[in-house]
Amino acid sequence: MLNVLGGVAEFEREMMLERQRKGIAKAKAEGGYKGRKPTVRARSEEIKALAEQGVSMGAIGAELGIGSGSVHRVLNPAAPAA
């Protein structure tokens, strides 16, 4: 009995994923599925300018509304990713 219910649930999940893939493909074809804009890369020059003025990473993040980790990534691009 439990095995049958598991099989039905698995089948339904596959159907859901297939509908999702079709919807995403349709939205991409219509140009409506672009994802999130990269906020930190767009403001990297601003971050570097503030750092040159001696502003701390935390203060830069607070001023620009981004995380201090993102600021650190822009200022130290060679640092290994966690």
Secondary structure, DSSP 8 states (H G I E B T S, - for coil): -HHHHHHHHHHHHHHHHHHHHHHHHHHHHTT-------HHHHTHHHHHHHHHTT--HHHHHHHHTS-HHHHHHHH-TTS---
